[in-house]
């Protein structure tokens, strides 16, 4: 099985023989969070996300919905993904819609992804700058079965260089189907490596296994190791950051009238960021936004795309 794709590409903090006392001694106020990351695969920072940026992204989403015919942002409705302007309004006006990589046209989303606290923590994890790779914006609890990100999110050149953040865009109600995660399940001795077919640990177009079979496999693993899920019910302004191999799921929505407004970002390291996701490929150039020691590159295929109102915030960010 191609498990080396993961085990040989993980950041320093995942090394099984890591000398913790030495490795973390100069990490200052992040030492406790880094220890938590290594043991649990997840950390939470409370009240670190500026509410005005959250409100700006929410306004962008409202503007996008109102003027959707003017945009071609990839959007998902009931598992169907296509440019938003190819949907009917009745389809995208439901709370189950998901926007793919809205940060490519929203300045507020860029600033949220490059938040100072998130960037500083990920710089430690990756031992260098982090990069925004993709994002998801949605308003309803996903109720997605237990899963791990890397079999699906793998455009990074080093598979193990993967982390994600979840920024709630509102106070989350426990009946809205909040995120659930399995602490410690990121360790390979717990997760193991699921064979999607042909000894691949990644889901491919020709995989003979399904996401449902993957979920059943993971459920068996957490049961074997007696790991119970924890439910994350954050306040607006909090952020949760999780490991690329952490098992997580969308819990059951108990009140369908409630939303779970969310902004999720997947990150990789600068060294593992895919070259074809940069303008002019290998160069850091005027298509990049640099903030708090981290990068957000403009995708070459959306550079001329119409931007949302908060794009006006971008000139205030350092451009490369």
N, C-alpha and C positions, 0 to 999 in steps of 0.2 A: 504493500500500500504506500502511496506517496506521502506518508506522514512527515518526511523530511522537509517538504514544502513549508510546513509549519514549524517544526522543531528547530530547524537550522536557520530560521529567519526571525525568531522572536527577539525583542529588545533585551538589553542587558538585565533588566529587572526580573525577567522570567528565567534566568539561568538557574538550573537546579542546584549547582554548587556555589551559589552566591554567598560571599561572606557578608552577611547583613550588617554586622557591627561596623565593618570598614566602609561598606558601600554607602551607608546612609549617614555617616557621621558628620558630613559637611552639608547636609540638606536643610538645615535650619528648621523653620516652622513647617516645612513640608515633610519632615521625617515621619511623623505619625501617619499622614495621608499615604505616603509611599509604602509604609509597612501594611497599611490597610489594603492598598491596591494589590500588593503581592499575595496577601493571605485571602482576601475576599473577592478581588477582581472588580471592585466598585468603590467609588468614593462620592460623597455628597458635600457640596459647599452651599451654605445657606445665605440668602440675601446678598448675592454678589452680582446679580444681573440688573442693570439699570432699567427701571420700569418704563422710562420714556422710549427706549429702544424696542421693548416688547410691544408697546402701544403702536409704534411706527410700523412694525411688521404686521400687526393685526390690521392696521389701516391699509397697508399694501395688499393684503389678501382681500379685503373688502373691495378695494379699487380694481383688483384683478378680476374679481367675480363680476363687477358691474360693467367692465370694459373687456370682457374675455375675448371678444371677436378680434381685438387688436393685438393679441398675444399668441405665441405658439409654444408656450412653456409645456413641457411634457407633464401630463396629468393622469392620475389613475382613478377610475370609477369602476367599482365592482370587478377588479382585477384586469380591466381593459385599460391599456396605456396608449395614449396618443396625444398630439398637441391639443391644448385646451380649446382652441378655436374650431376644432372638429367635433366637439360635443354640442349637444343641445343644452340650453340653459336649464331645463328641467333636470338634466343629469348632473351638472356640476353644482347646482344649488343645494344638493343634499349635503348633509353633514358628514357623509362617508367619503368625500372626495379627498385625494392626496395630491400634493404638489411636489414634483420632483425637482430638486435643486433650485429652489426659488432664490437662493443666494446669487444665482447668475444674473438676476435682474433687480435685486433688492439690496440697497445699501444697508438697511437696518439688519437684514439677515447676515450680511457679511460681518458687521460689527458684533452681532451676537455670537457668531461662530468664533471670532477672534477675540473674545472676551479676555481680559487680562488674567483672571484667575485660571480659566481653562487653559490658556496658552502657556502660562508659567508651569502648570502641572504637567502638561503634555511634553514640554521641552525636557523635563526631567525623565519622563518615561522613554522618550525616543532619543535622549542624549543629543538633542539638536532641535532645530525648528520643526514645528508640525505644519501640516498643510490640510486645508479643507478639501475633501475629495468629492463629497456629495452631501445632499441634505434632503430631508423629508419634512413636509409641513402638513399637518392634518388636525381636524377638529373633533374627531370621535375616537373613543377607545377602539383599538384594533382587534381585540380579542384573538390576536394571533397565537397559535399554539406555541409551546416551548420550542425554542430554536437558538442557534448560534449564528453570528453574522458572517463569519469568513467564508463559508461555502457559497454565499451569494455575493458578498462584497469583496472583490478580489482583483480590482484593476491595479492595485499597488504592486510594485515589482518585488517587494518582500512581503509575502503573505502575512507574516506575523506582525508586521508594522500596521496595526489596526486598533483604533479606539473610537468610541462614540460618546456624544453628549446628548442629554435630553434637557431642554429648557421648557418648562411649562409656561404657557402664555396666559395663564389664569391660575387662581387657586384651584387645586384639584380636589374633587369630592370623592370620597371612598366608594361611592356607588356608580362612578362614571366609567369603571373598567380601567383602573390605574395600572401602571407598569408593575409587574412582579419579576423578581430576579432570584437566582439561586446562588447565594454567597459561597465562594470557594469552588464553584463548578468550572471555573476557567482553567483549573489545573488539569494537565493532560492525563494524569492518572485517574482523574474523575471523569472527564469528558470522553476519553478515548478518541478513536477516529472512525467515523461512520463511513462505510464503503458505499458510495453512490452507484457503484457499478464499474467494472474494469479497474478495480483497485484505486479509484479516484476519491479523494476526500472533498472534492468540489462538485457542486451540482452543475452538470453540463447539459447541453441540448439533447444528448443521446443517453442520459442517465437512465438506468432501469429501476431506480428507486425514487420515491416521491417525498415531498416535504412532510406528508403525514407519517410515512415510515420513519423519517428522520426524527420527528417529534416522539414517536413511540420508543425509538431507541434511546433518546435523551431522557425520557420519563423513566425508563428502566435504569439508567445510570444514576440519576439522583435518588431513586428508591434504593438502589444498592448501597449507596454511600450515606443514606439517611439525611439528605439535605432538604430542608423545608424552604418553601419560597417565602420571601419577604416582600411586602407590598409597599411601594413608594407613593406617598400622598403628600406631594410638596406644595409649597406656597409659591405664588408668583415672585420671582426673584431668586429662587433656588436653582441649582443645576446638579444633575447626576451625570457622572462620567463612568463608562464601563469598558471592560476589557473585550477585545475582539473575539475571545473564546468563551465569554460568559454566557451561560444559559439564561434566557429571559423570555417573557411572554406577556401578552395583554390579558389581564384578568377579566372576569365576567362582568359585563355591564348590567348592573342591577336596576338602574333607572334610565330608560332609553331617552328621556328628555334632557339628560345631562350631557354636556360636552367635555372633552379632554383636550383642549387646545394645546398643541404641541409643536415644538421645533426640534428636530433631531439632526445632528451633524455627524458624519463619519469622517475620521481623520487618518492620515498616514504621515510618515516622516518626509522631510524634504528629499532625502536620498531615495525614497521609495515611491515618490510621486510619479505617475506615468508621464512620459515625455509628450505623448500625443494629446494630453490634456492641457498643454501649454501652447500659447501662441508662439510661433517660430520655434517650436519644439524645445530644444535643450537649453535655451537661454532664459534667464530671469530678466524680464523686460517690462515695458510699460503696460503689459496686460496683467500685471500682478499687483495685488494690494498687500502691503506689509504693515502689520500692526501687532504690537506687543510681542515681537519676536517670532511671529507666525505668518504664514502666507495663505492668500486666497487668489488663485489664478483664474483669470477669465477663460472660459472654454472657447477654443477657436471657433466653434460652430455657432456660438451665440453672441459674438462680439457686436454684431450689428443689430441685435434684437432690441426691441423697445423696452425701456426700463420703467420700473414702478416709481411712485413719487419719492420714496426715501433714497433713491439713487443719488439725490443731491447731497447726501451725507458723504459720498465717496471722495469728493475732492478734499475733504478735511482729513482723509486718511493718507498716510505716506504711500506714494505710488513709486514703483520701481521702474 
